[in-house]
Structures are given as C-alpha cells and as structure tokens.
Amino acid sequence: MERLRVAVIGMGTMGLSHALVYKHLAETELVGMVETDDRRRREAEQQFGAPCFASVDELLSEAHPQAASVCLPDGLHVEPSVALAAAGVHLLVEKPLATTLEGCDAIIAAAKSANVKLMTGFTLRFDPRYWLLHESVRGGQVGQVVYMYARRNNVLASPRRLGGRVGLPFFLQVHDIDAMRWIGGVEVKRVFAFSARKVLTDLGVDDVVVSSLQFHDGSIGCVESNWILPDSLPAGRDFQLEVVGTTGKG
Ligand SMILES: NC(=O)c1ccc[n+]([C@@H]2O[C@H](COP(=O)([O-])OP(=O)(O)OC[C@H]3O[C@@H](n4cnc5c(N)ncnc54)[C@H](O)[C@@H]3O)[C@@H](O)[C@H]2O)c1
C-alpha cells in the first residue's frame, strides 16, 4: 500500500499528538515537520526520526508532503495554510480555522482553487459519544430540536499554559458551537453572551463565558465554558451536551 506523505506544522502540544498518530498509522508516512523553536525542532527530529524544518518553504522544497496538519497558535493559521494549499497539499487545520472571517475565507478560497481537501480539527465529530448523539438526533429520535445545552469547563492549568494568548470562545466554545451546528443541522442566526473576570485578571482573559444562541429554525442553545476549575479535578475537564426535542431528549 502506498502511504500518504504527511507533515505537521508547529510541534507544540497538538503538533506532537498529530505527529505521533501519523508516525503509527499504517496509511501515513510522517515526512517532515515545521517548528521555529530550535530546541523543539531538535527534540521532534529525535522523537519522530523525520526532518523538522524552520519554515514551510523548506518543508515544501525538501519533503514534498501530500497532506499536512497545521497545529500553530490560533492567530498564525492563515499564511502557512494558504501556502500549503497553493502547493497542492491537503489540509487538516486545528480549530479555530482562523481568528477572523477574512482569514477563514482566505484558507477556504486557497483550498478550493487548488482543489485540495480542507478540514478543521473539530475532534467532537469523532468522539463516539457525540457521534451517537448526532446519529440519534439526525435520525429523528428526539423529533425536532427545540433546545441544546453544552458545558465545557477546564482546570486552571489550561489558561495558565496558554498565558492569555487566546480566550474561551476560540479555545473551548468553538467545539460546542460546531457540535450544535452539526447535530442540529442548522446555522446560528444570533448570539448573545455574558462573561465574568475574577480569577484570571493577570492574563486579561475571561474566567467564564455563557453564550445564548438562536438558530435559523427557531431552536436555541446555551454554551457554558469556564477554565477556572481547581487543578486537583481528576479528569481535568467537565463537559456535557444535551439535546431536547419535540418528542424526546438525547
Ligand atoms: N482540537 C483540539 O481539541 C485542540 C486542543 C488544543 C489546542 N488546539 C489547537 O491547536 C493549535 C495549537 O495549539 P497548541 O496548544 O498545540 O499550541 P502550542 O503553543 O503548544 O504549540 C504551537 C507550536 O507552534 C510553534 N510555532 C509558533 N509559530 C510558528 C511558526 N511560524 N512556524 C512554525 N512553528 C511555529 C511554537 O513554537 C509551538 O511549538 C491551536 O490552534 C489550538 O487552538 C486544538
């Protein structure tokens, strides 16, 4: 079997995890990585036995990948994704696709014009619990969706690691908003949100955000996320998604 030649861009927490999977999948060959931090670049080469370059240009000219995971900080997805797509490389871009609508549009346009596949790393779509809920709701088992409630709360270590570079809507709420669009099958029409700051004041980010969503079919959703739970919480997170329909609940 010919293996897909895959690269990973950004060898931080998520990049390491993508590379580990590509290294072990029978269908993929990890042909290269990109990382600007010298120490991380050396460590990645040692760990995965593949070259780690300092730029996407070097990766493209030396390793010729067919597909790539973009695992850079949220605000840095656009330029490398556009360059990779233009070079004919299929893309898995970590969530959020970009932090502006213009950035998202640029990546989508580059992928369309180069005719490459583009996917955002919305992991809940591959979580069996969320998949089963999707199957039962889309299969009509709760009737028409009336209301959805999602909770996604993390321990304090999470915002402390990120050091204020990203807020709750892009880090946590994107997952549940995407899950609601996917499971409900309808786009969001209006959003209204409240937030509070009492703990993470030094980082300049919200402790908690509660968003109310109204969908185009008249159904509504509530997404609650905080990241101020004590680090002693054994699971490190607390999450839930509930769907209430005209004939049942999932
Ligand atoms: N799907 C999920 O559940 C999930 C979970 C966590 C994070 N994420 C997303 O994954 C992405 C990466 O997050 P992370 O936590 O791994 O970040 P991270 O900070 O741990 O890693 C980012 C890496 O990119 C490197 N880097 C920065 N600029 C670079 C550049 N121009 N070229 C090459 N390398 C560069 C950094 O040195 C660092 O090693 C983010 O978009 C984040 O939102 C997704």
The ligand as an SDF file (V2000), in Angstrom:
LIG
                    3D

 44 48  0  0  0  0  0  0  0  0999 V2000
   -8.6840   20.0090   18.6890 N   0  0  0  0  0  0  0  0  0  0  0  0
   -8.4560   20.2370   19.9690 C   0  0  0  0  0  0  0  0  0  0  0  0
   -9.1000   19.6810   20.8480 O   0  0  0  0  0  0  0  0  0  0  0  0
   -7.3700   21.2140   20.3660 C   0  0  0  0  0  0  0  0  0  0  0  0
   -6.8610   21.2090   21.6720 C   0  0  0  0  0  0  0  0  0  0  0  0
   -5.8470   22.1070   21.9970 C   0  0  0  0  0  0  0  0  0  0  0  0
   -5.3900   23.0150   21.0480 C   0  0  0  0  0  0  0  0  0  0  0  0
   -5.9380   23.0190   19.7930 N   0  0  0  0  0  0  0  0  0  0  0  0
   -5.4780   23.9750   18.7700 C   0  0  0  0  0  0  0  0  0  0  0  0
   -4.2310   23.5230   18.2500 O   0  0  0  0  0  0  0  0  0  0  0  0
   -3.4510   24.6520   17.8540 C   0  0  0  0  0  0  0  0  0  0  0  0
   -2.0860   24.5330   18.5180 C   0  0  0  0  0  0  0  0  0  0  0  0
   -2.2710   24.6250   19.9070 O   0  0  0  0  0  0  0  0  0  0  0  0
   -1.1430   24.0840   20.9150 P   0  0  0  0  0  0  0  0  0  0  0  0
   -1.7840   24.0800   22.2370 O   0  0  0  0  0  0  0  0  0  0  0  0
   -0.5150   22.8440   20.3760 O   0  0  0  0  0  0  0  0  0  0  0  0
   -0.0680   25.2800   20.8350 O   0  0  0  0  0  0  0  0  0  0  0  0
    1.4420   25.2260   21.3500 P   0  0  0  0  0  0  0  0  0  0  0  0
    1.8080   26.5970   21.7470 O   0  0  0  0  0  0  0  0  0  0  0  0
    1.6460   24.1250   22.3360 O   0  0  0  0  0  0  0  0  0  0  0  0
    2.2550   24.8410   20.0270 O   0  0  0  0  0  0  0  0  0  0  0  0
    2.4320   25.7190   18.9590 C   0  0  0  0  0  0  0  0  0  0  0  0
    3.8310   25.4510   18.3610 C   0  0  0  0  0  0  0  0  0  0  0  0
    3.9900   26.2130   17.1640 O   0  0  0  0  0  0  0  0  0  0  0  0
    5.3250   26.7420   17.1530 C   0  0  0  0  0  0  0  0  0  0  0  0
    5.3190   27.9080   16.2700 N   0  0  0  0  0  0  0  0  0  0  0  0
    4.8940   29.1670   16.5300 C   0  0  0  0  0  0  0  0  0  0  0  0
    4.9900   29.9310   15.4230 N   0  0  0  0  0  0  0  0  0  0  0  0
    5.4750   29.1300   14.4420 C   0  0  0  0  0  0  0  0  0  0  0  0
    5.7470   29.3170   13.0580 C   0  0  0  0  0  0  0  0  0  0  0  0
    5.5350   30.4970   12.4590 N   0  0  0  0  0  0  0  0  0  0  0  0
    6.2100   28.2610   12.3460 N   0  0  0  0  0  0  0  0  0  0  0  0
    6.4140   27.0570   12.9350 C   0  0  0  0  0  0  0  0  0  0  0  0
    6.1690   26.8040   14.2510 N   0  0  0  0  0  0  0  0  0  0  0  0
    5.7100   27.8370   14.9810 C   0  0  0  0  0  0  0  0  0  0  0  0
    5.5990   27.0720   18.6070 C   0  0  0  0  0  0  0  0  0  0  0  0
    6.9900   27.1880   18.8470 O   0  0  0  0  0  0  0  0  0  0  0  0
    4.9730   25.8570   19.3030 C   0  0  0  0  0  0  0  0  0  0  0  0
    5.8920   24.7930   19.4050 O   0  0  0  0  0  0  0  0  0  0  0  0
   -4.2390   25.8980   18.2690 C   0  0  0  0  0  0  0  0  0  0  0  0
   -4.9270   26.4040   17.1570 O   0  0  0  0  0  0  0  0  0  0  0  0
   -5.2080   25.3740   19.3140 C   0  0  0  0  0  0  0  0  0  0  0  0
   -6.4250   26.0990   19.4090 O   0  0  0  0  0  0  0  0  0  0  0  0
   -6.8870   22.1210   19.4380 C   0  0  0  0  0  0  0  0  0  0  0  0
  1  2  1  0
  2  3  2  0
  2  4  1  0
  4  5  1  0
  4 44  2  0
  5  6  2  0
  6  7  1  0
  7  8  2  0
  8  9  1  0
  8 44  1  0
  9 10  1  0
  9 42  1  0
 10 11  1  0
 11 12  1  0
 11 40  1  0
 12 13  1  0
 13 14  1  0
 14 15  2  0
 14 16  1  0
 14 17  1  0
 17 18  1  0
 18 19  2  0
 18 20  1  0
 18 21  1  0
 21 22  1  0
 22 23  1  0
 23 24  1  0
 23 38  1  0
 24 25  1  0
 25 26  1  0
 25 36  1  0
 26 27  1  0
 26 35  1  0
 27 28  2  0
 28 29  1  0
 29 30  1  0
 29 35  2  0
 30 31  1  0
 30 32  2  0
 32 33  1  0
 33 34  2  0
 34 35  1  0
 36 37  1  0
 36 38  1  0
 38 39  1  0
 40 41  1  0
 40 42  1  0
 42 43  1  0
M  CHG  2   8   1  16  -1
M  END
$$$$
